[in-house]
Amino acid sequence: TGRCDCAPSETSANVSFAMKKKVSLDCAYRHSPDAASRRIEEELVVLNLKSSAYYSLNETAAVIWEALGKGLTPQQAVERICAEFDEDPEAVRRDVEAAVAELLSESLIQRSGA
């Protein structure tokens, strides 16, 4: 399975993922109003409108991004990925937690109601 990383593209601003925020798999998240995304062929690109940093999401991270945008919880994203890609649930859970933590730390998503 692909890693659920959403590291900034090489040409974007230098951004550190050192400060991770606590992730709850059962908490609802939503796209930040300061984030915009677009699918370009097989790639999903997300732009942080405040920092101008942009991110190229791999296939798994794109599924997570789209699931959160539809109001699904990270746990529901885990279930969707396991069903779609026939992957180990524990490995997928770790990948989803890592991806959500990165998206939170880059202010691309926020907890619903925040």
C-alpha positions in Angstrom: 0.0 0.0 0.0 1.2 3.5 -0.6 2.1 5.6 2.4 -0.4 8.2 3.4 2.0 11.1 3.2 1.0 14.5 2.1 4.4 16.1 2.1 4.7 19.4 0.3 5.8 19.3 -3.3 9.4 20.1 -3.9 8.6 23.5 -5.2 6.4 24.6 -2.3 7.4 26.3 0.8 9.7 24.4 3.2 7.3 23.1 5.8 8.0 21.0 8.9 5.7 18.2 10.1 7.4 18.1 13.5 4.4 19.4 15.4 1.8 16.7 15.2 -1.7 17.2 16.6 -3.6 14.4 18.4 -5.9 12.5 16.0 -9.1 10.8 17.0 -10.3 8.2 14.5 -13.9 8.7 15.6 -13.9 12.5 15.4 -15.3 14.3 12.3 -13.0 16.5 10.4 -13.6 18.9 7.5 -11.5 20.6 4.9 -10.2 24.0 6.1 -11.8 27.0 4.4 -8.1 28.0 3.7 -7.5 24.9 1.6 -8.4 24.2 -2.0 -8.0 21.0 -3.9 -8.2 19.8 -7.4 -7.7 16.4 -9.1 -5.3 16.6 -12.0 -5.4 13.3 -13.9 -4.4 10.7 -11.3 -3.0 13.2 -8.8 -4.8 15.2 -6.1 -3.3 18.5 -5.3 -4.2 20.6 -2.2 -3.3 24.2 -1.8 -3.0 26.0 1.5 -4.4 29.4 0.5 -2.7 31.2 3.5 0.8 29.9 3.1 0.7 29.2 -0.7 2.2 25.7 0.0 0.8 23.0 -2.1 0.7 19.3 -1.6 0.6 16.3 -3.9 -1.4 13.5 -2.2 -0.7 9.9 -3.1 -3.6 7.6 -3.9 -4.3 6.6 -0.3 -4.0 10.1 1.1 -6.4 11.3 -1.7 -9.0 8.7 -0.6 -8.6 10.1 3.0 -8.9 13.7 1.8 -12.0 12.9 -0.2 -13.6 10.9 2.6 -13.1 13.7 5.2 -14.5 16.1 2.7 -17.7 14.0 2.5 -18.1 14.1 6.3 -16.7 10.6 7.0 -14.6 10.0 10.1 -11.0 8.7 9.8 -12.3 5.4 11.1 -14.8 5.3 8.2 -11.9 6.2 5.9 -10.0 3.2 7.3 -12.9 0.9 6.5 -13.3 2.3 3.0 -9.5 1.9 2.2 -9.5 -1.7 3.6 -12.5 -2.6 1.4 -11.2 -0.8 -1.7 -7.5 -1.9 -1.5 -7.8 -5.2 0.5 -5.1 -4.0 2.9 -4.3 -4.9 6.5 -6.6 -2.8 8.8 -3.9 -2.1 11.4 -1.5 -0.8 8.8 -4.2 1.3 7.2 -5.2 2.7 10.6 -1.6 3.8 11.2 -1.4 5.4 7.8 -4.7 7.2 8.2 -3.7 8.5 11.7 -0.4 9.8 10.2 -2.1 11.4 7.2 -4.8 13.1 9.3 -2.1 14.4 11.7 -0.1 15.8 8.8 -3.3 17.4 7.3 -4.1 18.9 10.7 -0.6 20.2 11.3 -0.6 21.9 7.9 -4.0 23.5 8.6 -5.6 21.7 5.6 -8.3 20.1 7.7 -9.9 21.0 11.1 -12.2 19.3 13.5 -15.8 19.7 12.6 -17.3 22.4 14.7 -14.0 24.1 15.2 
